[in-house]
Amino acid sequence: MTNYLESFTTLYSIIVIRYLVVASIFFLIYYVFFKKKWSYKKIQSKFPKSKDYVREVLYSVCSVVMFACMGVLIFESPLTPYSQIYWEIGEMPIWYYGLSFVFMLIVHDSYFYWMHRTMHHPKIFKVTHLVHHKSTNPSPWAAYSFHPIEAFFETAILPIMAFTFPIHFTVFGLFFLFQIIYNVYGHLGYELYPKGFNKHWLGKWINTSTHHNLHHKHFDNSYGLYFTFWDRMMGTMAPEYDETFEEVKTRKAIS
């Protein structure tokens, strides 16, 4: 029991500190230091209220409890020997190291799209996903702002991947570092990709902050995480996505 508690405490500390550091960097840059200078670039012109930031942070640090529990399940439980996490780089071909990261992106994105879309079903939305959608104008702090039920399903992708295909432990760590950075960007409220990215042959398949911001604004479209594959195939792209992206990227500073 002591080992489980120590592992939980360590994992919780790592995950919550990572969230706070990444979100803080983006928040300080866009919502504090350059707030007045860059406010014209904000996707939704208004800024959230202080109480919104507080709610987002509180729910996020609570969500990390579930994330840490899943980490213990993978790395410190009786199920651990059955996981596909490997520790010696030579156990798999070196080309697989990078490929496994790409595969994780695709698997996670597919899982997220259908899990996320399911949570928008009217019969379960209020119980599972409403907490996250209280941030109709999200900030970087909204990245992990979930109801505990949603937090469970959000983090269920960890054991799904860890127990189904080989992943080097460093790839596992790098992936979830990337995940929080991209998640914070998705909730940033500012578009960081350049003008025209949404129409580029590659960019049109990449999820953007504009894409996810429209989801928070309207609720009924743009369900993807890293990519727009599923949204485009299933007809759930926000109809005003391209127009909004271009409008945001062509704004001029008010002199």
DAKA-V884959 format. One record per pair of residues at least 24 apart in sequence whose ideal C-beta (glycine too) atoms are under 10 Angstrom apart, sorted by sequence separation. I is the first residue (numbers start at 1). J is the second residue. D is the distance in Angstrom with one decimal. If there is no record, write none. Layout:
I:J:D ; I:J:D
//
This chain:
128:152:9.5 ; 129:153:9.6 ; 185:209:5.7 ; 186:210:9.7 ; 188:212:9.1 ; 189:213:6.4 ; 204:228:6.9 ; 205:229:6.2 ; 207:231:8.2 ; 214:238:4.1 ; 124:149:8.8 ; 128:153:7.5 ; 182:207:8.3 ; 184:209:9.6 ; 186:211:8.1 ; 187:212:6.8 ; 188:213:8.4 ; 203:228:9.5 ; 213:238:9.4 ; 214:239:9.4 ; 27:53:8.1 ; 124:150:10.0 ; 186:212:4.2 ; 187:213:8.0 ; 205:231:9.9 ; 211:237:8.0 ; 212:238:9.7 ; 214:240:7.0 ; 119:146:9.9 ; 182:209:9.7 ; 185:212:8.8 ; 186:213:8.1 ; 189:216:9.2 ; 205:232:7.7 ; 211:238:6.9 ; 214:241:6.2 ; 217:244:9.4 ; 119:147:9.4 ; 204:232:8.1 ; 210:238:8.8 ; 154:183:10.0 ; 183:212:9.1 ; 186:215:9.1 ; 187:216:7.7 ; 23:53:9.9 ; 119:149:8.9 ; 182:212:9.9 ; 186:216:9.4 ; 198:228:9.3 ; 210:240:9.9 ; 211:241:5.9 ; 214:244:6.3 ; 119:150:6.5 ; 210:241:6.9 ; 213:244:8.3 ; 214:245:9.3 ; 210:242:9.4 ; 23:56:8.8 ; 204:237:9.8 ; 208:241:8.5 ; 211:244:8.9 ; 23:57:8.2 ; 116:150:9.2 ; 119:153:7.5 ; 210:244:5.7 ; 211:245:7.9 ; 115:150:8.9 ; 118:153:8.7 ; 119:154:9.6 ; 210:245:4.7 ; 213:248:9.1 ; 143:179:9.3 ; 144:180:8.0 ; 209:245:9.5 ; 210:246:9.5 ; 20:57:8.2 ; 23:60:7.9 ; 116:153:9.1 ; 143:180:6.4 ; 204:241:9.7 ; 208:245:6.8 ; 210:247:9.4 ; 19:57:9.1 ; 115:153:5.5 ; 116:154:8.9 ; 143:181:9.4 ; 186:224:9.7 ; 204:242:8.7 ; 210:248:6.0 ; 115:154:7.7 ; 143:182:9.3 ; 144:183:7.5 ; 186:225:7.7 ; 209:248:9.2 ; 210:249:8.7 ; 20:60:8.7 ; 143:183:4.3 ; 144:184:9.4 ; 186:226:9.0 ; 208:248:9.8 ; 19:60:6.1 ; 20:61:8.2 ; 112:153:9.6 ; 115:156:8.0 ; 142:183:8.9 ; 143:184:4.9 ; 19:61:7.7 ; 111:153:9.3 ; 112:154:8.0 ; 115:157:8.2 ; 142:184:8.7 ; 143:185:9.1 ; 145:187:8.5 ; 183:225:8.1 ; 203:245:9.6 ; 111:154:9.6 ; 140:183:9.1 ; 141:184:8.6 ; 143:186:7.7 ; 144:187:9.6 ; 182:225:8.0 ; 183:226:9.7 ; 198:241:6.9 ; 199:242:7.0 ; 16:60:8.2 ; 19:63:9.0 ; 20:64:9.8 ; 140:184:4.7 ; 142:186:9.0 ; 143:187:5.4 ; 182:226:6.5 ; 198:242:5.5 ; 16:61:5.6 ; 19:64:6.7 ; 111:156:8.1 ; 112:157:7.3 ; 139:184:9.4 ; 140:185:8.2 ; 142:187:4.4 ; 143:188:9.4 ; 198:243:9.7 ; 15:61:9.5 ; 16:62:9.9 ; 18:64:9.2 ; 111:157:5.0 ; 138:184:10.0 ; 140:186:9.5 ; 141:187:7.8 ; 142:188:9.5 ; 179:225:8.7 ; 198:244:9.1 ; 199:245:8.6 ; 16:63:9.4 ; 17:64:9.6 ; 110:157:9.8 ; 140:187:5.9 ; 142:189:9.3 ; 179:226:8.8 ; 198:245:4.3 ; 199:246:8.4 ; 15:63:9.3 ; 16:64:4.6 ; 19:67:9.3 ; 109:157:9.9 ; 138:186:8.3 ; 139:187:6.5 ; 140:188:5.6 ; 178:226:9.2 ; 197:245:7.6 ; 198:246:7.3 ; 12:61:9.0 ; 15:64:4.9 ; 16:65:9.1 ; 108:157:5.4 ; 111:160:6.8 ; 138:187:4.1 ; 139:188:7.7 ; 140:189:8.0 ; 196:245:8.9 ; 14:64:9.4 ; 15:65:9.5 ; 107:157:7.5 ; 108:158:9.5 ; 111:161:8.7 ; 137:187:10.0 ; 138:188:8.0 ; 139:189:6.2 ; 140:190:9.6 ; 195:245:8.5 ; 196:246:8.0 ; 13:64:9.3 ; 16:67:8.8 ; 138:189:6.3 ; 195:246:7.3 ; 198:249:8.6 ; 12:64:5.9 ; 15:67:5.3 ; 16:68:8.3 ; 108:160:9.0 ; 135:187:7.3 ; 137:189:6.9 ; 193:245:8.3 ; 197:249:8.2 ; 11:64:8.8 ; 12:65:6.7 ; 14:67:9.9 ; 15:68:6.0 ; 104:157:9.0 ; 107:160:7.6 ; 108:161:7.4 ; 191:244:9.1 ; 195:248:9.1 ; 196:249:7.7 ; 14:68:8.4 ; 107:161:6.0 ; 135:189:9.9 ; 191:245:6.7 ; 195:249:4.0 ; 12:67:8.0 ; 13:68:8.6 ; 132:187:9.6 ; 194:249:7.3 ; 195:250:6.7 ; 11:67:7.7 ; 12:68:4.0 ; 15:71:7.5 ; 193:249:8.3 ; 8:65:8.5 ; 11:68:4.2 ; 12:69:8.8 ; 14:71:8.6 ; 104:161:6.0 ; 107:164:8.4 ; 191:248:5.2 ; 10:68:8.5 ; 11:69:8.5 ; 103:161:8.7 ; 107:165:8.2 ; 190:248:8.4 ; 191:249:6.3 ; 9:68:8.1 ; 11:70:8.9 ; 12:71:8.5 ; 8:68:5.2 ; 11:71:4.1 ; 12:72:9.5 ; 7:68:8.4 ; 8:69:6.8 ; 10:71:8.9 ; 11:72:6.5 ; 100:161:9.3 ; 104:165:8.8 ; 10:72:9.5 ; 103:165:6.9 ; 8:71:7.9 ; 9:72:10.0 ; 11:74:9.6 ; 103:166:10.0 ; 104:167:7.0 ; 7:71:7.6 ; 8:72:5.3 ; 11:75:7.9 ; 103:167:8.8 ; 4:69:9.6 ; 7:72:5.1 ; 10:75:9.9 ; 11:76:8.8 ; 100:165:7.3 ; 6:72:9.8 ; 10:76:9.7 ; 100:166:6.8 ; 101:167:8.7 ; 5:72:9.2 ; 100:167:5.4 ; 101:168:9.3 ; 104:171:7.3 ; 108:175:8.0 ; 4:72:5.9 ; 7:75:6.8 ; 8:76:8.3 ; 63:131:9.5 ; 100:168:7.0 ; 103:171:9.7 ; 104:172:8.2 ; 108:176:9.8 ; 3:72:9.3 ; 4:73:9.9 ; 7:76:4.3 ; 62:131:9.9 ; 63:132:9.7 ; 96:165:9.8 ; 97:166:10.0 ; 101:170:10.0 ; 6:76:8.8 ; 7:77:9.2 ; 96:166:7.3 ; 97:167:9.5 ; 101:171:5.3 ; 104:174:9.5 ; 105:175:7.7 ; 142:212:10.0 ; 96:167:9.6 ; 97:168:6.0 ; 100:171:5.4 ; 101:172:9.4 ; 104:175:5.0 ; 108:179:7.4 ; 138:209:9.3 ; 4:76:6.1 ; 59:131:5.9 ; 96:168:8.5 ; 99:171:9.7 ; 100:172:9.0 ; 104:176:9.3 ; 3:76:6.5 ; 4:77:7.8 ; 59:132:8.0 ; 97:170:8.4 ; 98:171:8.3 ; 101:174:6.8 ; 105:178:8.3 ; 92:166:5.6 ; 97:171:6.4 ; 101:175:6.0 ; 104:178:9.2 ; 105:179:9.0 ; 138:212:7.9 ; 142:216:8.0 ; 56:131:9.6 ; 59:134:8.8 ; 91:166:7.5 ; 92:167:9.3 ; 96:171:9.4 ; 100:175:8.7 ; 104:179:9.1 ; 138:213:7.0 ; 55:131:8.4 ; 56:132:9.2 ; 59:135:9.5 ; 83:159:7.9 ; 85:161:9.5 ; 92:168:7.2 ; 137:213:8.1 ; 67:144:7.8 ; 84:161:8.2 ; 85:162:5.6 ; 91:168:8.0 ; 101:178:8.1 ; 105:182:9.5 ; 136:213:9.7 ; 138:215:9.4 ; 56:134:8.5 ; 66:144:9.6 ; 83:161:9.6 ; 84:162:6.3 ; 85:163:8.9 ; 138:216:5.1 ; 55:134:6.6 ; 56:135:6.1 ; 67:146:10.0 ; 83:162:4.7 ; 84:163:6.2 ; 89:168:6.4 ; 137:216:7.0 ; 138:217:9.3 ; 55:135:7.9 ; 63:143:9.2 ; 64:144:6.5 ; 66:146:8.3 ; 79:159:8.0 ; 82:162:9.5 ; 83:163:5.3 ; 84:164:6.6 ; 86:166:5.6 ; 88:168:8.5 ; 89:169:9.9 ; 136:216:5.6 ; 137:217:7.5 ; 60:141:6.4 ; 63:144:4.4 ; 70:151:9.6 ; 82:163:6.3 ; 83:164:9.4 ; 84:165:5.6 ; 85:166:7.9 ; 86:167:7.3 ; 87:168:7.6 ; 88:169:9.8 ; 89:170:8.2 ; 135:216:6.1 ; 136:217:6.1 ; 52:134:7.7 ; 53:135:9.7 ; 56:138:7.7 ; 57:139:9.6 ; 59:141:9.2 ; 60:142:7.7 ; 62:144:8.7 ; 63:145:7.2 ; 66:148:6.5 ; 69:151:9.7 ; 70:152:8.4 ; 73:155:9.7 ; 77:159:9.8 ; 80:162:9.3 ; 84:166:4.7 ; 85:167:5.7 ; 86:168:5.8 ; 87:169:5.7 ; 133:215:8.9 ; 134:216:9.7 ; 136:218:9.2 ; 52:135:6.5 ; 56:139:6.4 ; 58:141:9.4 ; 59:142:8.6 ; 60:143:6.5 ; 61:144:7.9 ; 62:145:9.1 ; 63:146:4.7 ; 65:148:8.1 ; 66:149:9.4 ; 69:152:8.9 ; 79:162:9.4 ; 80:163:9.9 ; 83:166:9.6 ; 84:167:6.2 ; 85:168:7.6 ; 86:169:7.3 ; 87:170:9.2 ; 133:216:6.7 ; 136:219:8.5 ; 52:136:9.2 ; 56:140:8.6 ; 57:141:5.0 ; 60:144:3.7 ; 61:145:9.7 ; 62:146:8.3 ; 63:147:8.6 ; 66:150:9.2 ; 67:151:7.2 ; 70:154:9.6 ; 71:155:8.6 ; 74:158:6.1 ; 79:163:7.6 ; 83:167:8.7 ; 85:169:5.5 ; 132:216:8.4 ; 133:217:9.9 ; 52:137:7.7 ; 56:141:3.8 ; 57:142:9.3 ; 59:144:7.3 ; 60:145:5.1 ; 62:147:9.3 ; 63:148:7.5 ; 66:151:4.1 ; 67:152:9.7 ; 70:155:4.6 ; 73:158:8.1 ; 74:159:5.9 ; 86:171:9.6 ; 52:138:8.6 ; 53:139:6.1 ; 55:141:8.6 ; 56:142:4.6 ; 59:145:4.2 ; 60:146:7.7 ; 62:148:6.9 ; 65:151:7.8 ; 66:152:5.4 ; 69:155:8.1 ; 70:156:7.3 ; 73:159:6.0 ; 85:171:9.3 ; 86:172:9.9 ; 133:219:6.2 ; 48:135:7.2 ; 52:139:6.9 ; 53:140:9.3 ; 54:141:8.7 ; 55:142:9.0 ; 56:143:8.2 ; 57:144:9.1 ; 58:145:8.3 ; 59:146:6.2 ; 63:150:8.0 ; 64:151:8.3 ; 66:153:9.4 ; 67:154:8.1 ; 68:155:9.1 ; 70:157:9.0 ; 71:158:7.1 ; 74:161:9.4 ; 75:162:8.7 ; 85:172:6.3 ; 48:136:8.9 ; 49:137:9.4 ; 53:141:5.4 ; 56:144:8.4 ; 57:145:7.9 ; 59:147:7.6 ; 63:151:4.0 ; 66:154:7.8 ; 67:155:4.8 ; 70:158:4.8 ; 71:159:9.7 ; 74:162:4.8 ; 48:137:5.4 ; 52:141:8.2 ; 53:142:9.0 ; 56:145:4.3 ; 59:148:9.0 ; 62:151:7.5 ; 63:152:9.3 ; 66:155:5.4 ; 70:159:6.3 ; 73:162:8.8 ; 74:163:7.9 ; 83:172:9.9 ; 130:219:10.0 ; 47:137:7.7 ; 48:138:7.5 ; 52:142:8.4 ; 55:145:7.0 ; 66:156:9.3 ; 73:163:9.7 ; 129:219:9.1 ; 46:137:6.2 ; 48:139:5.1 ; 59:150:9.6 ; 60:151:9.3 ; 63:154:7.4 ; 64:155:9.3 ; 67:158:7.8 ; 71:162:9.6 ; 44:136:8.4 ; 45:137:9.4 ; 47:139:8.0 ; 59:151:8.5 ; 63:155:8.1 ; 70:162:9.1 ; 44:137:4.8 ; 48:141:8.7 ; 52:145:9.5 ; 43:137:8.7 ; 44:138:8.9 ; 48:142:8.6 ; 75:169:8.6 ; 125:219:8.5 ; 42:137:9.1 ; 43:138:9.6 ; 112:207:10.0 ; 120:215:9.5 ; 75:172:9.5 ; 74:172:8.6 ; 109:207:8.1 ; 116:215:8.8 ; 120:219:6.8 ; 120:220:7.2 ; 71:172:9.8 ; 120:221:9.7 ; 117:220:10.0 ; 120:223:7.5 ; 117:221:9.9 ; 119:223:9.3 ; 71:176:9.4 ; 118:223:9.6 ; 116:222:9.9 ; 117:223:4.7 ; 116:223:4.8 ; 117:224:9.6 ; 31:139:6.7 ; 115:223:9.2 ; 116:224:8.2 ; 30:139:8.8 ; 31:140:7.6 ; 67:176:8.8 ; 114:223:8.4 ; 116:225:7.6 ; 30:140:7.6 ; 31:141:9.4 ; 113:223:5.2 ; 115:225:9.8 ; 29:140:9.4 ; 112:223:7.9 ; 113:224:5.5 ; 27:139:6.7 ; 28:140:9.4 ; 112:224:7.4 ; 113:225:6.9 ; 26:139:8.8 ; 27:140:4.7 ; 112:225:4.1 ; 113:226:9.8 ; 117:230:8.4 ; 26:140:4.3 ; 27:141:6.7 ; 110:224:9.5 ; 111:225:8.7 ; 112:226:8.2 ; 113:227:8.7 ; 116:230:9.7 ; 117:231:9.5 ; 25:140:8.4 ; 26:141:9.4 ; 109:224:6.5 ; 110:225:9.1 ; 112:227:9.9 ; 113:228:9.8 ; 23:139:8.3 ; 24:140:8.0 ; 109:225:4.9 ; 110:226:9.9 ; 113:229:8.3 ; 114:230:7.7 ; 120:236:9.9 ; 23:140:4.3 ; 24:141:9.0 ; 26:143:9.5 ; 108:225:6.7 ; 109:226:4.6 ; 110:227:9.0 ; 113:230:4.1 ; 117:234:8.1 ; 22:140:7.8 ; 23:141:5.4 ; 108:226:7.2 ; 109:227:5.1 ; 112:230:9.0 ; 113:231:7.4 ; 23:142:8.8 ; 109:228:9.5 ; 110:229:8.2 ; 117:236:7.3 ; 23:143:6.2 ; 105:225:8.9 ; 106:226:8.4 ; 109:229:7.3 ; 110:230:6.8 ; 113:233:9.7 ; 114:234:9.4 ; 19:140:9.6 ; 20:141:9.2 ; 22:143:8.0 ; 23:144:8.7 ; 105:226:5.5 ; 106:227:7.9 ; 109:230:7.4 ; 113:234:8.0 ; 19:141:8.8 ; 105:227:7.8 ; 106:229:8.6 ; 113:236:8.6 ; 19:143:6.6 ; 19:144:5.9 ; 16:144:8.9 ; 15:144:8.8 ; 56:187:8.6 ; 15:155:9.9 ; 48:189:8.3 ; 47:189:8.1 ; 46:189:9.7 ; 45:189:9.8 ; 43:188:8.6 ; 44:189:6.5 ; 42:188:9.3 ; 43:189:5.5 ; 42:189:5.5 ; 43:190:6.6 ; 41:189:9.3 ; 42:190:6.0 ; 43:191:6.3 ; 41:190:5.7 ; 42:191:9.2 ; 41:191:7.4 ; 39:190:9.6 ; 41:192:9.8 ; 38:190:7.2 ; 18:173:10.0 ; 22:177:8.4 ; 26:181:8.9 ; 25:181:9.4 ; 34:190:9.9 ; 23:180:8.2 ; 27:184:8.7 ; 31:188:9.2 ; 18:176:8.2 ; 22:180:5.3 ; 23:181:9.8 ; 26:184:5.4 ; 30:188:6.4 ; 31:189:8.3 ; 14:173:9.2 ; 18:177:6.8 ; 21:180:9.2 ; 22:181:5.6 ; 25:184:8.5 ; 26:185:7.3 ; 29:188:9.5 ; 30:189:7.3 ; 31:190:9.5 ; 22:182:9.9 ; 23:183:9.2 ; 24:184:9.6 ; 30:190:5.5 ; 15:176:8.0 ; 18:179:9.9 ; 19:180:5.9 ; 22:183:8.7 ; 23:184:5.3 ; 26:187:9.0 ; 27:188:8.8 ; 29:190:9.3 ; 14:176:9.7 ; 18:180:5.8 ; 22:184:5.2 ; 26:188:5.7 ; 30:192:9.7 ; 18:181:9.2 ; 22:185:9.3 ; 26:189:9.5 ; 19:183:9.0 ; 23:187:8.7 ; 26:190:8.6 ; 15:180:8.3 ; 19:184:8.2 ; 23:188:9.5 ; 43:208:9.8 ; 26:192:9.6 ; 43:209:6.8 ; 43:210:5.8 ; 43:212:9.6 ; 44:213:6.7 ; 43:213:4.6 ; 44:214:9.7 ; 42:213:9.5 ; 43:214:8.3 ; 44:216:8.7 ; 43:216:9.7 ; 44:217:6.8 ; 43:217:8.6 ; 43:244:7.4 ; 43:245:9.2 ; 43:247:9.4 ; 44:248:9.8 ; 43:248:5.5 ; 42:248:8.4 ; 45:251:9.8 ; 41:248:7.0 ; 40:248:9.8 ; 41:249:8.5 ; 42:251:9.3 ; 41:251:6.2 ; 40:251:5.4 ; 40:252:7.4 ; 41:253:8.4 ; 40:253:5.4 ; 39:253:9.4 ; 40:254:5.7 ; 38:253:8.5 ; 39:254:8.8 ; 37:253:7.9
//
